Amino acid sequence: MLIQHLPPESATMTALRNAMSDKELAEQAEQGEPEKARWSQLEQLTALNADLLKQVIFVLICANTESKSKRPKPPEPIARPGAKPPKPKAQLSENSANVLFDLINGGAA
């Protein structure tokens, strides 16, 4: 039980990984969910830096893209432990858009 809570870079965890067969490593890689593991403050700061860098690159691309050209989607942040992924934004269907247009133009009366 205590071994499970050691950091992945610890000597014990490294020795356990080194003793695994290729098959065991492949199984663990497929089942791995790093976003559910504990992160140190350094890992949190590294993820924040990566997110900020992706955001700066996104803004740079948008600023240098012609106004009529298609812009890229904003970057997704790196998944953090204990943080749920952002909820997808609701899409406005054509029917809903028509109803909204009618309401704005006095069609509800």
Short mmCIF file of the C-alpha atoms (twelve columns), coordinates in Angstrom:
data_MODEL
# 
_entry.id   MODEL 
# 
loop_
_atom_site.group_PDB 
_atom_site.id 
_atom_site.type_symbol 
_atom_site.label_atom_id 
_atom_site.label_alt_id 
_atom_site.label_comp_id 
_atom_site.label_asym_id 
_atom_site.label_seq_id 
_atom_site.Cartn_x 
_atom_site.Cartn_y 
_atom_site.Cartn_z 
_atom_site.pdbx_PDB_model_num 
ATOM 1   C CA . MET A 1   0.000   0.000  0.000   1 
ATOM 2   C CA . LEU A 2   2.755   2.477  0.861   1 
ATOM 3   C CA . ILE A 3   4.676   1.686  -2.325  1 
ATOM 4   C CA . GLN A 4   1.705   2.754  -4.462  1 
ATOM 5   C CA . HIS A 5   1.989   6.287  -3.120  1 
ATOM 6   C CA . LEU A 6   5.667   6.747  -3.916  1 
ATOM 7   C CA . PRO A 7   6.482   9.248  -6.659  1 
ATOM 8   C CA . PRO A 8   6.999   7.605  -10.072 1 
ATOM 9   C CA . GLU A 9   10.585  8.862  -10.211 1 
ATOM 10  C CA . SER A 10  11.525  7.262  -6.871  1 
ATOM 11  C CA . ALA A 11  14.216  4.576  -6.812  1 
ATOM 12  C CA . THR A 12  11.716  1.932  -5.675  1 
ATOM 13  C CA . MET A 13  9.227   2.651  -8.466  1 
ATOM 14  C CA . THR A 14  12.048  2.781  -11.022 1 
ATOM 15  C CA . ALA A 15  13.320  -0.615 -9.837  1 
ATOM 16  C CA . LEU A 16  9.802   -2.073 -10.065 1 
ATOM 17  C CA . ARG A 17  9.391   -0.740 -13.617 1 
ATOM 18  C CA . ASN A 18  12.803  -2.057 -14.642 1 
ATOM 19  C CA . ALA A 19  11.831  -5.541 -13.388 1 
ATOM 20  C CA . MET A 20  8.659   -5.623 -15.533 1 
ATOM 21  C CA . SER A 21  8.451   -7.576 -18.777 1 
ATOM 22  C CA . ASP A 22  7.706   -5.810 -22.065 1 
ATOM 23  C CA . LYS A 23  4.171   -7.231 -21.974 1 
ATOM 24  C CA . GLU A 24  3.543   -5.881 -18.451 1 
ATOM 25  C CA . LEU A 25  4.878   -2.452 -19.437 1 
ATOM 26  C CA . ALA A 26  2.635   -2.374 -22.517 1 
ATOM 27  C CA . GLU A 27  -0.427  -3.304 -20.412 1 
ATOM 28  C CA . GLN A 28  0.350   -0.590 -17.884 1 
ATOM 29  C CA . ALA A 29  0.892   1.979  -20.629 1 
ATOM 30  C CA . GLU A 30  -2.538  1.241  -22.101 1 
ATOM 31  C CA . GLN A 31  -4.276  1.369  -18.725 1 
ATOM 32  C CA . GLY A 32  -2.360  4.402  -17.462 1 
ATOM 33  C CA . GLU A 33  -4.203  7.576  -16.529 1 
ATOM 34  C CA . PRO A 34  -1.524  10.104 -15.548 1 
ATOM 35  C CA . GLU A 35  -4.102  12.840 -15.008 1 
ATOM 36  C CA . LYS A 36  -5.445  10.839 -12.027 1 
ATOM 37  C CA . ALA A 37  -2.078  10.601 -10.303 1 
ATOM 38  C CA . ARG A 38  -0.762  13.003 -7.688  1 
ATOM 39  C CA . TRP A 39  1.220   15.921 -9.084  1 
ATOM 40  C CA . SER A 40  3.937   17.840 -7.302  1 
ATOM 41  C CA . GLN A 41  4.004   21.619 -7.321  1 
ATOM 42  C CA . LEU A 42  6.737   21.453 -9.971  1 
ATOM 43  C CA . GLU A 43  4.532   19.325 -12.234 1 
ATOM 44  C CA . GLN A 44  1.640   21.750 -11.736 1 
ATOM 45  C CA . LEU A 45  3.873   24.697 -12.669 1 
ATOM 46  C CA . THR A 46  5.253   22.834 -15.698 1 
ATOM 47  C CA . ALA A 47  1.713   22.118 -16.928 1 
ATOM 48  C CA . LEU A 48  0.789   25.766 -16.390 1 
ATOM 49  C CA . ASN A 49  3.830   26.885 -18.408 1 
ATOM 50  C CA . ALA A 50  2.933   24.484 -21.226 1 
ATOM 51  C CA . ASP A 51  -0.665  25.773 -21.245 1 
ATOM 52  C CA . LEU A 52  0.489   29.394 -21.300 1 
ATOM 53  C CA . LEU A 53  2.941   28.700 -24.119 1 
ATOM 54  C CA . LYS A 54  0.202   27.026 -26.169 1 
ATOM 55  C CA . GLN A 55  -2.030  30.055 -25.500 1 
ATOM 56  C CA . VAL A 56  0.677   32.504 -26.633 1 
ATOM 57  C CA . ILE A 57  1.227   30.490 -29.821 1 
ATOM 58  C CA . PHE A 58  -2.542  30.461 -30.427 1 
ATOM 59  C CA . VAL A 59  -2.763  34.249 -30.010 1 
ATOM 60  C CA . LEU A 60  0.271   34.730 -32.266 1 
ATOM 61  C CA . ILE A 61  -1.313  32.603 -34.995 1 
ATOM 62  C CA . CYS A 62  -4.644  34.428 -34.663 1 
ATOM 63  C CA . ALA A 63  -2.954  37.837 -34.784 1 
ATOM 64  C CA . ASN A 64  -1.120  36.892 -37.982 1 
ATOM 65  C CA . THR A 65  -4.065  35.222 -39.720 1 
ATOM 66  C CA . GLU A 66  -6.095  37.207 -42.217 1 
ATOM 67  C CA . SER A 67  -9.502  38.201 -40.863 1 
ATOM 68  C CA . LYS A 68  -11.385 36.139 -43.480 1 
ATOM 69  C CA . SER A 69  -9.289  33.015 -42.920 1 
ATOM 70  C CA . LYS A 70  -10.363 30.211 -40.607 1 
ATOM 71  C CA . ARG A 71  -8.777  30.502 -37.191 1 
ATOM 72  C CA . PRO A 72  -7.536  27.487 -35.206 1 
ATOM 73  C CA . LYS A 73  -9.440  26.194 -32.197 1 
ATOM 74  C CA . PRO A 74  -8.146  27.458 -28.835 1 
ATOM 75  C CA . PRO A 75  -5.741  25.006 -27.181 1 
ATOM 76  C CA . GLU A 76  -7.008  22.579 -24.561 1 
ATOM 77  C CA . PRO A 77  -5.273  22.782 -21.179 1 
ATOM 78  C CA . ILE A 78  -3.314  19.783 -19.940 1 
ATOM 79  C CA . ALA A 79  -5.537  17.591 -17.757 1 
ATOM 80  C CA . ARG A 80  -4.742  18.059 -14.075 1 
ATOM 81  C CA . PRO A 81  -5.357  15.487 -11.338 1 
ATOM 82  C CA . GLY A 82  -8.711  16.026 -9.685  1 
ATOM 83  C CA . ALA A 83  -9.846  18.502 -12.340 1 
ATOM 84  C CA . LYS A 84  -12.737 17.531 -14.557 1 
ATOM 85  C CA . PRO A 85  -12.492 18.324 -18.265 1 
ATOM 86  C CA . PRO A 86  -14.317 21.489 -19.302 1 
ATOM 87  C CA . LYS A 87  -17.939 21.018 -20.298 1 
ATOM 88  C CA . PRO A 88  -18.521 21.393 -24.030 1 
ATOM 89  C CA . LYS A 89  -20.270 24.605 -25.002 1 
ATOM 90  C CA . ALA A 90  -23.841 24.221 -26.138 1 
ATOM 91  C CA . GLN A 91  -24.239 24.521 -29.899 1 
ATOM 92  C CA . LEU A 92  -27.040 26.657 -31.331 1 
ATOM 93  C CA . SER A 93  -29.075 24.559 -33.740 1 
ATOM 94  C CA . GLU A 94  -30.571 26.082 -36.871 1 
ATOM 95  C CA . ASN A 95  -34.090 25.718 -35.432 1 
ATOM 96  C CA . SER A 96  -33.055 27.447 -32.189 1 
ATOM 97  C CA . ALA A 97  -31.351 30.194 -34.184 1 
ATOM 98  C CA . ASN A 98  -34.555 30.791 -36.168 1 
ATOM 99  C CA . VAL A 99  -36.627 30.951 -32.968 1 
ATOM 100 C CA . LEU A 100 -34.145 33.403 -31.455 1 
ATOM 101 C CA . PHE A 101 -34.183 35.505 -34.627 1 
ATOM 102 C CA . ASP A 102 -37.995 35.621 -34.533 1 
ATOM 103 C CA . LEU A 103 -37.959 36.631 -30.841 1 
ATOM 104 C CA . ILE A 104 -35.446 39.422 -31.474 1 
ATOM 105 C CA . ASN A 105 -37.501 40.725 -34.399 1 
ATOM 106 C CA . GLY A 106 -40.798 40.800 -32.465 1 
ATOM 107 C CA . GLY A 107 -42.097 37.454 -33.686 1 
ATOM 108 C CA . ALA A 108 -43.145 36.310 -30.220 1 
ATOM 109 C CA . ALA A 109 -46.039 38.759 -29.947 1 
# 
